[in-house]
């Protein structure tokens, strides 16, 4: 696909150096979110093209130069190059829609081949050379990985000036890989290893040490898969800002193990014909307790080897690190009452599960103290923003008053969290909700899209973004995301089921809507009862509807007075509002037409 406003290369690009500068700009951008191997792929095909070797760029040569395959490589049997090229094309499109929207030089890899095309955007001025502190000369080499010079301590490393959201280090004596999440896109992260100090942004958060998955089959293919699935799991875990991911045990300056909660993610894979079987378990390092374990099977005939491997890695990473998941249920009692970052985040998740005023006040107090001690922590600001937002969106459950001042505080905290870390999915989620309840759906969905792009495996991000899409009128896409979140056991338990009820109700499947509504936690929020009431009214179930009205009148009479305001605040389209109100009135609940009570 040719980019709008771009001409074919040759007329406006003064020299290959401009293309080389653009390559460095892409590779150093936080919006380029693929693994290091994809960067090697892109750099190899660009530099070979600039050197006049376009005809050299076949699957066989790329497999040898980038993927380390030998002379027996068969592109028909091993689709690694084709799959990686597809991922790279999509990521380049994403880059030019975001960070590279105004870049002068456009690099694309057309379908059907691997040789890139260089285009120039009409009217764009040549950009200044990136200040990387290194030469922009890029020399193609079949042994690309060996180009990276060793560090002073003998370890190999990536190009040191690339500010990426994770980093890999090849440790002397083995192919151990360390990934560390960046505290912010424009901050340098202090990588940690045995004897190294933890990066400041990671202090207080649980550490997951990802051990290489064992190969139970004994074949060379199984061994390759075990390494690949280990790398893929690490890649999927890194975007979760609530945790720190490592491949070695971190120690403090005195050589002692970190006092932070440390867990080991272990597992194995086995090939049985076309079936890939994997086991995974999360072990608490302090006492060896297995706090979670699961088995996964996948048919490689359906997706192919690499896609099957990636899907299994995604399932394992999501199960371990998702909000309200196992990592946030372990050790809660032992750290209760602490004021460090992770304890406060645990306090927030605990409150969202309990959903009562006392738990909300405890979490808010903890987060406020943590924010005072760590004003530059994006996560703390994001969770504090969400806590204030809950006072605005759950007032009938938390017994709070949804004031403009509360919403303004939540918005300020969300904006600060995003400034501190523009790639933090939780910060972008908070900004989405602040804008949504601030009656700015356009900005809300823009922030939600960015949050989902940052970490699509974060079930809370996917679910909340799906709810905002659906309630804004995009029911098809929104309900798809809500369904995905529910299928991955998104929390709090019973929260997203009410979204599924709304999805079924709006497509006219009222029987499914009632089923989903009753599967939700009706005591979590009186608004859940209101959804069930509208469904029962539409179904003509008067007696059961009367039970719900009696419950709301007894437990949350203010909701009845403000029912129009609360529905209009959530459902953007007039036709959706009218469908919902018609169900309420059929159930016997009059909907006031005048201005709602404050």
Secondary structure, 3 states (H helix, E strand, C coil): CCCCCEEECCCCCCCHHHHHHHHHHHHHCCCCCCCHHHHHHHHHHHHHHHCCCHHHCCHHHHHHHHHCCCCCCCCCCCCHHHHHHHHHHHHHHHHHHCCCCCCCEEEECCCCCCCCEEEEECCCCCCCCCCCCCCCCCCCCCCHHHHCCECCCCCEECCCCCCCCCCCEECCCCCCCCCCCCCCCCCCCCCCCCCCCCCHHHCCCEEEEECCCEECCCCHHHHHHHHHHHHHHHHHHHCCCCEEEECCCCECCCCCECCCCEEEEEEEEEEECCEEEEEEEEEECCCCCEEEEEEEEEEHHHHCHHHHHHHHHHHHHHHHHCCCCHHHCCCHHHHCCCCCHHHHHHHHHHHHHHCCHHHHHHHHHHHHHHHHHCCCCHHHHHHHHHHHHHHHHCHHHHCCCCCHHHHHHHHHHHHHHHHHCCCCHHHHHHHHHHHHHCCCHHHHHHHHHHHHHHCCCCHHHHHHHHHHHHHCCCHHHHHHHHHHHHHCCCCCCCCCHHHHHHHHHHCCCHHHHHHHHHHCCCCCCHHHHHHHHHHHHHHCCHHHHHHHHHHHHHHCHHHHHCHHHHHHHHCCCHHHHHHHHHHHHHCCCCCCCCCCCC
